[in-house]
Amino acid sequence: MKALNIGRIIIKKRREKGMTQQDLADYIGVSKASVSKWETGQSYPDITFLPQLATLFNISIDELMGYEPQMSREDIRKLYLKLSADFASRPFDEVLACCRDIARKYFSCFPLLFQIGALLVNNCMVSGDQEKAREVLAEARELFIRVKKESDDAELIQLALYMEALCALMLGNPGEVIELLEGTSRKILSPEALLASAYQMVGKPTEAKSILQVSIYQHLVSLFGGLTDYLMHCADDPKQFDETIRRAESVAEAFALKKLHPSLLLRYYLTAAQGCMALGNPESALDILEKYTALATGDIYPLQLKGDDYFCLIDRWIEDLDLGSAMPRDEQIIRKSIADGVINNPAFTALADQNRFKRMVEKLKSKCLKDTER
């Protein structure tokens, strides 16, 4: 818990009300000198004055005292995972109310507020109500704005800005996204190579390799995600679409993404199949969807971040992430989303009568939805 800041709060609220120290002293029934000592931190108000001061300023006693409860990183992770599981097993409104209560209680714990916002974004569609989902996204956006404005953590501020823009995009406000992000992209000088060289020079080769493995892993995820996103914009250019497919699959094969990061590959398959449908190639779409189905119904669960024989020195880095190796949504919700990506995707409506497609739907229902029924 942070130190009490009652003096700072009294100054701020007194000035907001246009009161002098003497005005406040007369209201409470103390001397002006007493108020001055409160505001300079030389003494605190008597406990019996706290309700009177809180009422005058129309705030809670906790707010008056500058009480800012904080949660540790590990506690935030545990809470996120619990609430994520609750969204999969309890009534949506009940869990949402719990998230709101926690956000109010820890309104100055910015890492927690960020994670509550992320939780709402990741689970807003679980409500099954488009209007409610929009309301939840708007709530999440306000949390990210608060983090962006009030936090003193530069990295957290950047993440909050990105999530604010994501909320704006999901709410159908592309102009706001452009306003928020345009001009923020800059050339970034990666420090990993220098850091690795420094570790090598001081006789720490394992640390040097670990730094570079983490860098390669992060760039791999970014590269493959970028290729997947680029596919969405190539439906008007068959040649570019096919070349992007070729390069993406080469990357996936080279880094064994089926085992290393199957969720990344699933998103790619789904996007590629949708692109094939847009280009009028249903057979190619079916071929890709069969890969998607085979992966989605294979031995990939529980989904989690992990290394492999090549990325053998990234476990500590993963454990230090906000959620560790865990996914941002509960596995039941993830499995349902994976199945719905094919079964309830309007892009594949024209395939509904195809026997190949029907077999895939049945397999996805059997393997991905059997454990998600509530």
ZAFISE-866350 format. One record per residue (C-alpha): x, y, z. Coordinates in Angstrom, 2 decimals, padded with zeros to 5 digits. Layout:
N
REC      east     north        up
REC         X         Y         Z
...
//
This chain:
374
REC      east     north        up
REC    000.00    000.00    000.00
REC    001.22    003.49   -000.81
REC    001.69    006.17    001.84
REC   -001.34    008.18    002.92
REC   -001.76    011.41    000.98
REC   -004.48    013.09    003.01
REC   -002.76    016.49    002.97
REC   -002.57    016.54   -000.82
REC   -006.21    015.48   -001.10
REC   -007.40    018.17    001.32
REC   -005.54    020.88   -000.63
REC   -006.96    019.67   -003.95
REC   -010.56    019.32   -002.76
REC   -010.51    022.57   -000.77
REC   -009.36    024.49   -003.82
REC   -011.91    022.77   -006.03
REC   -014.60    024.11   -003.71
REC   -013.03    027.57   -003.68
REC   -012.42    027.44    000.08
REC   -009.55    029.04    001.98
REC   -007.78    027.34    004.86
REC   -009.75    029.59    007.20
REC   -013.05    028.60    005.54
REC   -012.23    024.93    006.06
REC   -011.07    025.54    009.63
REC   -014.34    027.33    010.45
REC   -016.38    024.51    008.89
REC   -014.61    021.78    010.85
REC   -014.22    023.80    014.03
REC   -010.43    023.89    014.29
REC   -007.77    026.57    013.89
REC   -006.34    027.67    010.55
REC   -002.96    026.49    011.83
REC   -004.35    022.95    012.21
REC   -005.54    022.92    008.59
REC   -002.13    024.19    007.48
REC   -000.40    021.35    009.36
REC   -002.73    018.78    007.75
REC   -001.93    020.09    004.28
REC    001.83    020.21    004.84
REC    001.90    016.73    006.37
REC    003.02    017.88    009.80
REC   -000.02    016.22    011.35
REC   -003.20    014.35    010.42
REC   -006.81    015.30    011.19
REC   -008.33    013.62    014.22
REC   -010.16    010.47    013.19
REC   -013.46    012.02    014.29
REC   -013.07    014.72    011.62
REC   -012.71    012.27    008.72
REC   -016.46    011.66    008.08
REC   -017.11    015.42    008.19
REC   -014.29    016.15    005.72
REC   -015.34    013.30    003.40
REC   -018.93    014.55    003.40
REC   -017.84    018.11    002.66
REC   -015.74    017.00   -000.32
REC   -018.30    014.37   -001.44
REC   -015.74    011.57   -001.47
REC   -015.17    008.37    000.50
REC   -012.91    008.28    003.55
REC   -010.51    006.05    001.59
REC   -010.30    008.70   -001.14
REC   -009.83    011.43    001.46
REC   -006.90    009.58    002.97
REC   -005.35    008.98   -000.43
REC   -005.61    005.25    000.19
REC   -004.53    003.52   -003.01
REC   -004.64   -000.25   -002.60
REC   -002.24   -002.11   -004.87
REC   -002.03   -005.73   -005.96
REC    001.15   -007.62   -006.63
REC    001.91   -008.91   -010.10
REC    001.32   -012.50   -009.00
REC   -002.00   -011.60   -007.38
REC   -003.10   -009.83   -010.56
REC   -002.24   -012.91   -012.61
REC   -004.18   -015.22   -010.28
REC   -007.16   -012.89   -010.26
REC   -007.19   -012.57   -014.06
REC   -007.12   -016.34   -014.54
REC   -009.89   -016.84   -011.97
REC   -012.12   -014.24   -013.58
REC   -011.34   -015.65   -017.02
REC   -012.51   -019.08   -015.84
REC   -015.57   -017.48   -014.25
REC   -016.61   -015.97   -017.59
REC   -016.68   -019.52   -018.96
REC   -018.70   -021.02   -016.11
REC   -020.79   -018.32   -014.41
REC   -023.47   -015.88   -015.61
REC   -021.88   -013.07   -017.60
REC   -023.52   -010.22   -015.67
REC   -022.41   -011.70   -012.36
REC   -018.76   -011.84   -013.40
REC   -018.98   -008.42   -015.02
REC   -020.26   -006.95   -011.74
REC   -017.33   -008.54   -009.94
REC   -014.89   -006.98   -012.44
REC   -016.48   -003.59   -011.89
REC   -016.22   -003.90   -008.12
REC   -012.55   -004.82   -008.32
REC   -011.81   -001.94   -010.69
REC   -013.48    000.50   -008.29
REC   -011.62   -000.87   -005.30
REC   -008.22   -000.77   -007.01
REC   -008.79    002.32   -009.15
REC   -005.20    003.47   -008.70
REC   -003.56    000.10   -009.31
REC   -002.90    000.67   -012.98
REC   -001.44   -002.76   -013.88
REC   -004.62   -004.31   -012.48
REC   -006.89   -001.83   -014.27
REC   -005.12   -002.68   -017.52
REC   -005.67   -006.40   -017.02
REC   -009.33   -005.89   -016.08
REC   -009.74   -003.91   -019.30
REC   -008.02   -006.67   -021.28
REC   -010.24   -009.26   -019.61
REC   -013.37   -007.34   -020.64
REC   -012.14   -007.03   -024.23
REC   -011.34   -010.74   -024.43
REC   -014.71   -011.80   -023.02
REC   -017.17   -009.13   -024.16
REC   -018.71   -011.42   -026.78
REC   -019.45   -014.11   -024.19
REC   -022.54   -012.09   -023.24
REC   -024.19   -013.14   -026.50
REC   -025.65   -009.64   -026.79
REC   -024.10   -007.25   -029.31
REC   -025.31   -004.12   -027.50
REC   -024.00   -005.34   -024.16
REC   -020.69   -006.26   -025.78
REC   -020.40   -002.68   -027.04
REC   -021.12   -001.34   -023.56
REC   -018.43   -003.57   -022.08
REC   -015.93   -002.48   -024.74
REC   -016.71    001.14   -023.90
REC   -016.05    000.40   -020.21
REC   -012.76   -001.28   -021.06
REC   -011.79    001.70   -023.20
REC   -012.31    004.05   -020.26
REC   -010.04    001.90   -018.11
REC   -007.30    002.04   -020.75
REC   -007.68    005.81   -021.02
REC   -007.26    006.13   -017.24
REC   -004.14    003.96   -017.31
REC   -002.74    005.98   -020.21
REC   -003.33    009.30   -018.47
REC   -002.45    008.43   -014.89
REC    000.23    005.72   -014.95
REC    003.92    006.61   -014.81
REC    004.97    003.32   -016.45
REC    005.97    004.11   -020.05
REC    005.51    000.54   -021.28
REC    002.09    000.24   -019.67
REC    001.05    003.56   -021.19
REC    001.96    002.30   -024.68
REC    000.05   -000.93   -024.13
REC   -002.96    001.04   -022.88
REC   -002.84    003.24   -025.98
REC   -002.86    000.16   -028.20
REC   -005.77   -001.38   -026.32
REC   -007.70    001.90   -026.43
REC   -007.26    001.87   -030.21
REC   -008.35   -001.78   -030.38
REC   -011.54   -000.93   -028.48
REC   -012.19    001.96   -030.87
REC   -011.77   -000.37   -033.86
REC   -014.09   -003.01   -032.36
REC   -016.63   -000.26   -031.70
REC   -016.51    000.75   -035.37
REC   -014.59    004.01   -034.97
REC   -011.71    003.77   -037.48
REC   -011.16    007.53   -037.48
REC   -010.40    007.42   -033.78
REC   -007.92    004.59   -034.31
REC   -006.08    006.62   -036.95
REC   -006.04    009.66   -034.68
REC   -004.63    007.60   -031.80
REC   -002.00    005.64   -033.68
REC   -001.03    007.58   -036.78
REC    002.52    008.76   -036.39
REC    003.28    006.48   -033.43
REC    005.20    003.97   -035.54
REC    008.90    004.67   -035.43
REC    012.03    002.77   -036.29
REC    013.02    000.83   -033.21
REC    016.63    000.03   -032.41
REC    016.57   -003.41   -030.86
REC    018.91   -003.67   -027.85
REC    019.04   -007.48   -027.84
REC    022.14   -007.84   -030.03
REC    024.13   -005.40   -027.90
REC    022.91   -006.96   -024.67
REC    023.75   -010.45   -025.89
REC    027.24   -009.33   -026.88
REC    027.73   -007.77   -023.47
REC    026.67   -010.98   -021.71
REC    029.05   -012.96   -023.91
REC    031.92   -010.61   -023.03
REC    031.37   -011.03   -019.29
REC    031.31   -014.81   -019.59
REC    027.55   -015.43   -019.55
REC    026.87   -017.26   -022.85
REC    023.60   -018.80   -021.66
REC    022.17   -015.37   -020.87
REC    023.31   -014.16   -024.30
REC    021.52   -017.04   -026.04
REC    018.40   -016.55   -023.94
REC    018.17   -012.84   -024.83
REC    018.42   -013.64   -028.53
REC    015.97   -016.55   -028.36
REC    013.37   -014.31   -026.76
REC    013.98   -011.69   -029.45
REC    013.64   -014.23   -032.27
REC    010.48   -015.65   -030.71
REC    008.85   -012.22   -030.38
REC    009.79   -011.25   -033.93
REC    008.48   -014.59   -035.19
REC    005.09   -014.01   -033.56
REC    005.00   -010.48   -034.94
REC    006.06   -011.59   -038.43
REC    003.53   -014.41   -038.68
REC    000.77   -012.25   -037.26
REC    001.64   -009.58   -039.81
REC    001.51   -012.08   -042.68
REC   -001.91   -013.23   -041.46
REC   -003.17   -009.66   -041.26
REC   -001.75   -008.91   -044.71
REC   -003.76   -011.78   -046.19
REC   -006.94   -009.94   -045.20
REC   -005.95   -007.10   -047.52
REC   -004.95   -009.25   -050.52
REC   -008.37   -010.50   -051.61
REC   -008.18   -008.08   -054.56
REC   -004.80   -009.38   -055.69
REC   -004.68   -013.17   -056.26
REC   -000.97   -013.17   -057.09
REC   -000.02   -011.34   -053.90
REC   -002.42   -013.52   -051.91
REC   -000.83   -016.74   -053.19
REC    002.69   -015.45   -052.57
REC    001.79   -014.46   -049.01
REC    000.38   -017.96   -048.48
REC    003.61   -019.49   -049.76
REC    005.81   -017.39   -047.53
REC    003.64   -017.81   -044.45
REC    003.58   -021.57   -044.79
REC    007.35   -021.62   -045.24
REC    007.72   -019.74   -041.95
REC    005.22   -022.02   -040.22
REC    007.12   -025.10   -041.41
REC    010.56   -023.71   -040.58
REC    009.58   -022.90   -036.99
REC    007.23   -025.86   -036.41
REC    004.32   -023.62   -035.45
REC    001.92   -026.56   -035.19
REC    003.61   -027.47   -031.94
REC    005.25   -024.21   -030.93
REC    002.29   -021.86   -031.34
REC   -000.83   -023.61   -032.71
REC   -003.19   -020.73   -031.90
REC   -001.14   -018.48   -034.19
REC   -001.43   -021.05   -036.97
REC   -005.17   -021.55   -036.43
REC   -005.80   -017.85   -036.95
REC   -003.72   -017.96   -040.14
REC   -005.62   -020.98   -041.53
REC   -008.98   -019.34   -040.86
REC   -007.93   -016.08   -042.50
REC   -006.46   -017.91   -045.51
REC   -009.64   -019.96   -045.99
REC   -011.79   -016.84   -045.83
REC   -009.51   -015.21   -048.41
REC   -009.87   -018.19   -050.73
REC   -013.64   -017.91   -050.53
REC   -013.46   -014.20   -051.35
REC   -011.29   -015.04   -054.38
REC   -013.78   -017.68   -055.55
REC   -011.63   -020.72   -054.73
REC   -013.87   -022.96   -052.56
REC   -011.73   -026.07   -053.09
REC   -008.65   -024.29   -051.81
REC   -010.70   -023.02   -048.87
REC   -011.76   -026.57   -048.05
REC   -008.16   -027.78   -048.25
REC   -007.09   -025.13   -045.74
REC   -010.08   -025.73   -043.48
REC   -009.14   -029.40   -043.29
REC   -005.72   -028.33   -041.97
REC   -007.48   -026.04   -039.51
REC   -009.79   -028.81   -038.32
REC   -006.99   -031.35   -037.98
REC   -004.99   -028.92   -035.85
REC   -007.97   -027.70   -033.81
REC   -009.03   -031.24   -032.92
REC   -005.51   -032.54   -032.34
REC   -003.36   -032.78   -029.26
REC   -002.78   -029.04   -028.76
REC   -004.62   -028.49   -025.48
REC   -004.18   -026.89   -023.08
REC   -003.14   -023.97   -025.26
REC   -000.31   -022.05   -023.66
REC    002.83   -020.15   -024.50
REC    005.85   -022.43   -024.52
REC    009.22   -023.04   -026.03
REC    010.49   -026.12   -027.85
REC    013.79   -027.80   -028.67
REC    014.91   -024.69   -030.55
REC    013.48   -022.07   -028.17
REC    014.89   -023.86   -025.17
REC    015.88   -020.82   -023.10
REC    012.69   -018.73   -023.04
REC    010.82   -020.36   -020.15
REC    011.90   -017.77   -017.59
REC    010.85   -014.94   -019.91
REC    007.43   -016.54   -020.40
REC    006.98   -016.97   -016.66
REC    007.73   -013.27   -016.17
REC    004.93   -012.21   -018.54
REC    001.83   -010.73   -016.90
REC   -000.16   -013.94   -017.44
REC    002.78   -016.30   -017.61
REC    002.15   -019.12   -020.07
REC   -001.65   -018.82   -019.80
REC   -003.90   -017.68   -022.63
REC   -005.92   -014.44   -022.18
REC   -009.23   -016.33   -022.38
REC   -010.44   -019.45   -020.61
REC   -009.92   -022.64   -022.61
REC   -013.63   -023.45   -022.85
REC   -014.25   -020.08   -024.47
REC   -011.25   -020.55   -026.75
REC   -012.44   -023.98   -027.91
REC   -015.92   -022.65   -028.64
REC   -014.43   -019.73   -030.56
REC   -012.28   -022.13   -032.59
REC   -015.33   -024.20   -033.54
REC   -017.50   -021.16   -034.23
REC   -014.80   -019.82   -036.55
REC   -015.91   -022.47   -039.03
REC   -019.40   -023.54   -037.98
REC   -020.93   -020.07   -037.64
REC   -018.73   -018.16   -040.06
REC   -020.80   -016.49   -042.83
REC   -017.77   -016.63   -045.12
REC   -018.30   -020.39   -045.41
REC   -022.09   -020.43   -045.94
REC   -021.61   -021.49   -049.56
REC   -019.81   -024.64   -048.33
REC   -022.64   -025.80   -046.08
REC   -023.81   -028.54   -048.47
REC   -020.34   -029.89   -049.18
REC   -019.70   -033.30   -047.60
REC   -016.11   -032.35   -046.77
REC   -017.35   -029.29   -044.91
REC   -020.05   -031.26   -043.08
REC   -017.47   -033.75   -041.84
REC   -015.30   -030.93   -040.54
REC   -018.25   -029.36   -038.74
REC   -019.12   -032.64   -037.02
REC   -015.53   -033.19   -035.99
REC   -015.25   -029.67   -034.54
REC   -018.52   -030.10   -032.66
REC   -017.36   -033.41   -031.25
REC   -013.85   -032.36   -030.24
REC   -014.16   -028.67   -029.41
REC   -017.68   -028.25   -028.09
REC   -018.32   -031.42   -026.10
REC   -016.71   -029.97   -022.96
REC   -018.03   -026.45   -023.31
REC   -021.71   -027.09   -022.70
REC   -022.89   -025.29   -019.59
//
